């Protein structure tokens, strides 16, 4: 799906698991393998959660009235 993101556009990766191998490790690998993307910013409602870091957040079961989730945000770099 990264091929269909416009320059300056955002790509969101989300899972319904708390597994670091499926979450943080995949997000970090995506950035290494896709130099046309950079870390995006989380919306304020997610950025203030306890387990939020730069462009990703883990939502624990019970937080935000939900099950556990992982969300990472990436932005496609604008070419000059």
C-alpha positions in Angstrom: 0.0 0.0 0.0 3.0 2.3 0.4 3.2 2.6 -3.4 -0.2 4.4 -3.4 0.6 7.1 -0.8 1.0 10.6 -2.3 4.0 12.8 -1.4 3.3 14.4 2.0 0.6 11.7 2.6 0.3 9.5 5.6 0.3 5.8 6.0 -1.0 4.2 9.2 0.0 0.7 10.3 -2.2 -0.8 13.0 -2.6 -4.2 14.6 -4.9 -5.7 17.3 -2.0 -7.4 19.1 0.6 -6.3 21.7 3.4 -8.4 20.2 6.6 -6.3 19.7 7.7 -8.4 16.8 4.5 -7.7 14.9 4.4 -4.1 16.0 7.5 -2.0 16.8 9.9 -4.3 14.9 7.7 -4.2 11.7 7.4 -0.4 12.0 11.2 0.1 12.4 11.9 -2.3 9.5 9.4 -0.5 7.3 11.4 2.8 7.8 14.7 1.0 7.1 13.4 -0.5 3.9 11.4 2.5 2.6 13.7 5.6 2.6 10.9 7.6 1.0 9.1 7.6 4.3 9.7 9.2 7.7 8.1 9.0 11.1 4.8 10.8 11.1 3.1 12.3 14.1 0.4 10.8 16.2 -2.8 12.8 16.7 -2.9 14.5 20.2 -5.5 12.1 21.5 -3.0 9.2 21.1 0.3 11.1 21.6 -0.5 11.7 25.3 -1.1 8.0 26.1 1.5 6.4 28.5 3.1 4.1 25.9 3.3 6.6 23.1 6.6 7.3 21.3 7.2 9.6 18.4 5.2 8.0 15.7 3.8 4.9 17.4 1.6 4.0 20.4 0.6 0.8 22.1 -2.9 1.0 23.5 -3.4 -1.5 26.4 -6.7 -3.4 27.0 -9.0 -1.1 28.9 -7.4 2.1 27.7 -9.7 4.2 25.5 -12.5 1.7 26.2 -10.9 -0.8 23.7 -8.9 -4.0 23.4 -5.2 -3.8 22.9 -3.9 -2.1 19.7 -0.7 -0.8 18.1 -0.6 2.2 15.8 2.3 3.6 13.8 2.2 6.7 11.5 4.5 7.3 8.6 4.7 10.2 6.2 5.8 10.1 2.6 8.7 12.5 2.0 8.0 15.3 -0.4 10.6 15.5 -3.2 12.1 18.9 -4.0 
